[in-house]
Amino acid sequence: MEDDFDLNSRQMMIEINSNDDNVDETKTQNHRPIISSEQLDVEAYASLYSGRTKIMRLIFIADRCNNENPNMQLEALRMAHDEIKKGEDVQLFKEVAVRINGRLGNSYGYDSGWIDSVERRAEQRKEKLENELNAYRTNLIKESIRMGYNDFGDFFYAHGQLGDAFKNYVRTRDYCTTAKHIVNMCLNAILVSIELVQFSHVNSYVSKAEHTPEALEPITTAKLRCAAGLAHLETKKYKLAARKFLEVGPELANNYSEVIAPQDVATYGGLCALATFDRSELKACAKHFRYASCLNYLESLKANLLLDIHLHDHVETLYKEIRHKALIQYTLPFVSVDLNMMADAFKTSVSGLQKELETLITNNQIQARIDSHNKILYARHADQRNATFQRVLQTGAGFDRDVRSMLLRANVIKYDFSHKQHSSKDMTHGFYRNRGPM
């Protein structure tokens, strides 16, 4: 299992460097990522997840497909419908039924009998939980009260009442008696906060859990790093997100499928690293790194990445940053660059490339100038002679300031020129004593 995770977590970097003849394709052939250049396999993708996130990801795919890919849309809705009926979320079932709108036949229509049955069982279950919790409160047994609130949180979460679920999970905090209880409360709060898209709460409870290191097992640590990575991703702190995802170890495996899959960790971490890491940091993650093959491979992934519930809002920004970094790195080693050759390397037109370079030069990201007539980019190197003179002048000014300070201090000591504390009645007579001739 650990070997499988290692291969999956590095798959993006391997694919990016596919031009390297030393890469053994036979080792990775059986571990292809679900997110690939081919059309998304919805069934294989959904099998990576469990619980509510599986349903929400399927609904998201259906909504993104719209009418452009009706087959994929209906497949996602069919699977979401089947998954919902395994649970008790009536509201979510109604929403999916409306989206299907009879297109999948009577078996996937509005099932009022199932809804009534679920609601009836929910009322009975809720009443039982209330009676149990009231009894626990009367007996003042902290552990029983904690479990009572936890059961209420599970109940509301299963029925899609996420706000109430969050409140009940958080209430268990006052009745936690061990560090393990606190970590469990934090993980429950994190799970609901991710569903509610309240990532400030995610960061807060990740921090709380990390303050109890004695209760953190390797799997729990991996889960917290994933949650922190998602929070940083949502707030567009891509470098911090990359570091958190790269810190996730193979022990995660499929143990956090209610939130994220190992393939997601590799994809999110890889994209954020490409967009924010410098060349030396990237080399630490992947040998023989090539930007040209990277950009081609990423472009083939783009359509499927836009179907990811957490990544879709960031794809364009990350791709833009990755491309800009590639352009900057391409120009660094050279005194001059032929724009025709560079445009060919980046699979774009000369005019389009020139506009991109002009933007980078204007933003002071590339120190260069463009010969528009001959289509050549010339690096603008710093004037070393002038820079040396400026450093000499700064050093001289600093030396002069230090010498003046030392002379002043020497004279103060020589003439015993000092400030002493006096009572209020002496303030009118001045505050200097023992002044000698200057």
Buried (B, 14 or more C-beta within 10 A) or exposed (E): EEEBBBBBBBBBBBBBBBEBEEBEEEEBEEBBBBBBBEEBBBEEBBBBBBBBBBBBBBBBBBEBBEEEBEEBBBBBBBBBBBBBBEBBBBEBBBBBBEBBEEEBEEEBBBBEEEBEEBEEEBEEBBEEBEEBBEEBEEEEBEEBBBBBBBBBBBBBBBBBBBEBBBBBBBBBBEBBEEBBBBBBBBBBBBBBBBBBEBBEBBBBBBEBBBEBEEBBEEBBBBBBBBBBBBBBBBBEBBBBBBBBBBBBBBBBBEEBBBBBBBBBBBBBBBBBBBBBBEEEBBEEBBEEBBBBBBBBBBEEBEBBBEBBBBBEEBBEEBBEBBBBBBBBBBBEEEEEBBBEEBBEBBEBEBEEBBEBBEEBBEEEBBEBEBEEEEBBBBBEEEEEEEEEEEEEEEEEEEEEEEEEEEEEEEEEEEEEBEEEEEEEEEEEEEEEEEEEEE
